Amino acid sequence: MEHTIRSWRNWVIMGLIKDFWSSEDGATSIEYALIGVIVSIGLIASTQEIAAKLHAMLEGVASKFDE
């Protein structure tokens, strides 16, 4: 059963890849991919910034409990 599911999954993935490569909208696909990369980089950078600020804030709260 597991082999059948894996084969079906591979077949679906290969079909998606073939559709992607044969698409007439290749330039649009590349543009969307670049937009996705830029958004991802922005999310990662902002998440790291928020994490640093949150860590500093929680350290301040923790120090108040130590007093």
Secondary structure, DSSP 8 states (H G I E B T S, - for coil): -HHHHHHHHHHHHHHHHHHHHH-TTHHHHHHHHHHHHHHHHHHHHHHHHHHHHHHHHHHHHHHHHH-
